[in-house]
């Protein structure tokens, strides 16, 4: 999923979060018997397609199982939604292990390609914040550095280090928080020693980024590995040959007090959803929303029903 500019982004996103709380909340209507002794749960998500769909999946599944659910989806970057989780404004958020680990530890080198070690390293720092890392899925979605085919052919690019002699001629596009994240623009500067002509603040792997990369208004972009539009547009993924990225296993994180209030039944049901998530499955969900223009809520509902989770 990331200093004055970042502060401005956080303030704007916080305002968006507050507005979202007014307009995007949907409280589930459950019978008294089905919701008795079950905690109310507010589900949030980051502001990109996959996170929104995952938020819908967890929210709709919990609602169907008798929990009173409020949705606050598409609320911004980690710098906004994680503090909201700590403060109790949110209770459950879909996350990605490697980038979350770097955020909560403030260690830009935290995590590795080892999925289990990266996950295990998350537990203690989250616990200090009153947050629990629930079971992780087999699904992975990492940041990838992607160029269009014309640029790749022009400069013979196959791996990120190939950018070193030509990056000064390129504009890099990514979400605002990318500029200060080690897994994104900052890592390209610090780890690979790259210097770009310009950083352009765009949406988070969204249609604006795709459009500008296609039209060569940006030559390099931060996209997600599960994004089906990479292949459909003939984009070229550059190999991360210096191992900048850590494992990014998909998992939900939850306020420990709410999880404990729900007991084993709540944990077991959430884990049953997570166990069904796969990398290929995420790519298919993203494609349905981004390419096929289906509604994220409907896509999530279909997924839950097809996996017998509603």
N, C-alpha and C positions, 0 to 999 in steps of 0.2 A: 503491500500500500501503500518527518517522513520523514540586535538583529531587528531590525525595524520591520522589514518586509514580512517576515514570518509572523510578527506580532499582529500586523494589519490583517493578514490572512486569518489568524486565529480569531480576532475580534469579529471579522465579517462572518466567519463560519459559526461563531457562537451565536450571533444574531440570527443566522439562518436556522440554527438548532432550536432557538427559542420559538421562532416562527413555525418551524416544523412541528414543535410540540403542540401548537395550536391547531394546525391544519391537517396533520398527517396521522393523528392518533385515532386508532379504532379500538374501542373497548369491546371485548367479546361478551356476548350474552349467553351465559350458561345457566342451566337450572341450578337451584340451590343445592340439590343433592349432589350434582356432579362437581360443583366447585367447593363443597364443604371442606374446610381444613387445607385448602390448597392456596399457596401464596399468589398474590397478584404479581405479574411479571411484565416489565417494560423491556421490549426488545429494540435495540438500536442497530445501526449499520453505518459503514463508511459510505462515501458518495460516488460509488462506481457500480456498474451493472451487477457483477458477480456478488458483491457484498449485499446489495439490495435484495437479490433473489434469495441468497442464503438467509437473510433476515426474515424474509417472507416465509421461507420453509420452516424455520424454527417457530416463528410466531403463529402461523396457521396450524402447525402440528400441535403445539401446546394448547391453543384455543380449542381444537377438536377434542382434546383430552380433558376438557373441563377447567382449564386455567383461565383466569381473567387476564387478558393480554392487552397491552397498549403498544402500538407500533410507533417508533420514532426513527424512521429509516432515512437514508440519504442525507445524513446530518453533517458530513464533513470528514476531515482527516483525523488521524489518531490523536493529534494534538487537541482535538475538541472532544471526541467521544470517550477517550479513556478517562480524563478527569471527570466527565459526567458519570461514568460507571463507578468510579471511586466515591463520588459524592452521593450516589444513590438516585440520581436522575435516570439512570439506565440500570438494568439488571443483567442483561445478556447481550453479548455482541459477538458475531462471527469474526474470527481473527486468523492471522498467519504467523506461524511460530517464530521464524527468524527475525523479521522486522519488528515484531512485538518485543522479542527479547532485547534487541538493541535499544528500543525505546525505553523499556522499564529499567534497564541496567545502566543506561547512558554510556554503554560501551560499544563503540562503533565496530569493534572486531568480534563481538559476541556471536556465538552460533557458528555452525559449520554445515557442510553437506550431510553430516550424520543426522538423520531425522530424529532418532531417539534421544541422542545427547542434547540436541537443541531443545526438544520438548521438555526433557527432564530439567534442564537449566532454567526453564521458565517458572517452575513451581514455587520456588522460594521467594523470588522477588515479587511475584503476583500475590502470594500469601501475605506479605507485609502490607499490601494495599487492600487487604480484605477481599481478594479476588481469587477464584479457583480456575485453573486450567482443566477443563473437562477432557475426556478422551479425544485424541486427535484422529483424523481420518487418514486414509491412504492417499487422499487427493493432495496434489502439489500445484501451486501457482506462483511462479517466481517472476520478478521483474526481468524483462529482457530488453536489450538495446537493439533497436530495429531500424533499418534503413530501407529506402525504396530501391528497387532493382537497378535503376539508372545510376544512382550514386554508388551502389556496390560494384557495378561493372566499371564505372569510370575510375574508381580508385582501387579496384581489386581487393575489396574488403570481404574477409571471411571471419575475422575475429576482432575483438575490441582493440587489441594492441595495434592492429593495422591502421587505426585512426590517428596514431601519434603524429605522422608528418602532414596530415591534411585536416585535422579537426579545427584548426584556426579559420578554415574557410567555410565552416558549417554552422548552422543554427540548430540547437538542440531544443526539443519541445517536450514538456512534461508538466505535471501538476505543480503548483507553487511550492509545496512542501518538498518536492524532489530536490530542489536546489540545496537544501541543507541535510539531506539524508545520504548516509554512506552507501546505501544500496542503490543510489540513483546518481544524480549529477555530481554531488560532492565526492562520491567514490571514484567517479571517472577522473576527477581532478586530482584527488589525493593518491589513489592507488595506481592509476594508469598515467598520470602526469599530463592529461589532456587539457588543452586550452581551446575554447570554442569562440567563434565570432560573436555569438549571442545565445542567451538562455531565454526561451519564450515560455511564459507561464500559460498553460492551457488546461483543458479539462483532464480528468483522471482516466486516461486510456479511452476517451470518449470519441464521439463523431468529429469534433473539431480537430483533434490530434490526427485521426485517420485521414481526414480531408486534406490537411496541410501537408502531411507526409506524401500522399498521393500526388499532390500538385507541386511537390518539391519546394514548398515555401519553408518547410523545415527539412533537414536532411537526416536527422537522427531523432528517435522518439523512445520514450519509456512506455512499453506496452506489457501486458501480462501474457504469460506463456499459454494460458488457456484460451486466448482470444482467437477465434476462428477467422477473423478478418485479416490476420497476418498472412495466412495461406491464400485466402480468396483474393487478396490484392497483390499477390506475388512479392510481398515484402521479404527482406532478408534478415534473419536473426543472426547477430554477431556473437560468436562464441565468447563466453566470459573466461578467457584463458588465464586470468590471474585469480580466479576464484573469489570474486567480489561478493557474490550472492551466497547467502546461507539457505539452508532448507526452509521451505515455506509450506509447512503442512497446515491444512485447513482444520480449524477447531473452534468451538465456542468457548468463550470465557464468561464467567458468571460471578456476581457478588456472592460471596461465601454464605452470608447470613440468609439470603433468599434460597440458595441451594439447600442449606441445612433445614430450612423451614419446610421444604418440599420432600425431604427425606429420600430414601432409596428409589421410590417410584418416579420422582422427578428426574433424578440422575439417570436412571435406567432408560427412561423414554428419550431424553436428549441424546444419550449415547447411541440409542437405536437409530436415530436419524443420522448422526455423524458416521456411523458404520456403513451407511449406504452411499456415502459420497466418494466419488472417484475422480481422477484427473480428467478422463474422457467424458465423464458425466457433467463435470463443470463446464467443459468446453461446449457441450451440447446445450446446456442451459443458457450460457452466454450467447450462443448463436441464435437461439430462439428469440431472445430479446433484442440483441444488437442488429442482427441481419434480417431476421424474419419479422421483426417489429411486433412481436407478441407482447402482451402485458405481463409484467414481472409477477404480479400476484397470481394470474391465471397459470403461468408457467410453473410456479411453485406448487400450486394446488394439484396440477396434473402430476407433478413429480411425486408428491406425497401419496396420491392415490395409486399411482402405478407401483409404488414400493410398499403398499399396504400399511401406511403409517398414519392414515386418517380413519 
